[in-house]
């Protein structure tokens, strides 16, 4: 349970940016696959940002046995699920 809460605490800082990207994709009515490709690119950029600028914060996540790749992959999966649900609902109701 601690590991899940740790992942969600990391994702909490990225949620606003992710939601703004979702809104932009809703406005331009882009396909879901292009949204996921852009989200993958953004998650890779965030991973690079944390490795280069905040290595001490990554040390906290390593204490829970998360390496940077595993943390990035889990964040992308969570973000992809939220994106697919959000864009599907928006396409149905708009």
SULKA-V901588 format. One record per pair of residues at least 12 apart in sequence whose C-alpha atoms are under 7 Angstrom apart, sorted by the first residue. I is the first residue (numbers start at 1). J is the second residue. If there is no record, write none. Layout:
BEGIN
I_J + I_J
END
This chain:
BEGIN
3_64 + 11_75 + 22_83 + 26_87 + 26_90 + 32_84 + 32_87 + 36_80 + 40_76 + 43_72 + 43_76 + 47_72
END
